[in-house]
Amino acid sequence: MLEPLLGSTNAERVLLFITARSEAYASQIAKFFNTDLYGIQTQLAKLEAGGILVSRKAGRTRLYSFNPRCPYLKELSALLAKVMTFCPDDLKEKLLMNRRRPRRQGKPL
């Protein structure tokens, strides 16, 4: 939906993913959307250079999140929340389900 506005499908994917999960790393986003890692890394670098995202290191992983000092973060968040309401239900459910704890071996899904 935002591709014409942002100029890239990967930029839209990055922003939607970080909106849903609050922080993410490049390979996590690429694996979720089944897309090329380089394209996601390029968009993350552009958004960070533009001041929309900030990154921090957690071990060897670079985590990205929204820049709290971005002057139009509130408006951007409102726009992305509106776009999330128009996403297909299955995509929205997968985006919002954020499992972080390991599962017991043999436990059914």
N, C-alpha and C positions, 0 to 999 in steps of 0.2 A: 503494500500500500504506500509506503513512504519512498519507494525506489525513485520515482520521478523527482521528488523533493530532495533526496539525499544524493542521488546520482549513482547509487550502487545497492545491489541486493544485499551484499555482505555488510554494509554499514547498517542497514535496517535490521539484519539478523543480530549483529553485535548489540545494538541499542535495545532491542526487544529482550534479548537474553539477559543483559545486565539489569534491565528494568525488572524482570521477573525474579532474578536470583540475587540481586544487589552487588555481587561481584563474581568474576569469572576469569578463567585463563584461556588462552588462544586455542589450545588443542581441545579443550572441553567444548567450546563453541563449535569448532569445526566438526568434531565427532557428532554432536547433537544434530546439526543440520546436514551432516553427510556431505561436506564440501571441502574444498582445498584449504589447507592450513595457511599457505602463503597469503591468500586473499584476505583471510581473517586477520592475520598479523599486520598486513598493510593497513587495513581499516582501523585497527586498534592504534597503530602508530599515528595515523592521520588525526583521529579523534583526540588522542593525547596531545599532539602538537597544537591542535585547535583549542585546547583548554576544556574540552567537554569531559574527558576522562582523566583519571590519575592512576598511577600504578605503584605497586609496592612489591618487594620481594618477600616470598615466604619459602625459605630454603632455596631451591633452584627454580622455583616457579614464580612467574610474574603475574600477580593478580591485578585485575583492572576493576575500577568502580567509578561511579560518577564523581566529578569534582565538586565538592561542596561550595567552592568559591566561584563557580561558574555563574555569571550574572543572570542568565536566563534558565537556570536549572528548574525552577518551579514550572515555568511555561513548557519546557521540554518534557518534563515528567508528566504533566497533564496531557500533552499531545500523545505521548507514548502509552499512557494509560487508556486513552480513548482508542488508539489503534489496537490495543490488546483486546478490547471488547468486541472488535470486528474480526479477530482471528478465529479460525475454525476451532470448535470445542476440543477436539483431540490434541491439537497443537498447544492450545492454552493449558490444558490439563498436564501435558508432558512438560511444558515450561515451568509450571508452578510446582510440580512434584520434585522436590529437591532432597534426595536421600543422601545422607552423608555418613551414616553409621554402617559398619559392615553387617552383613546378615549371618545368622547362625548357619552352619553347614547343614544342608539337607532340608532347610525350612522351606515350605511351599510359598510360592508367590501369592 
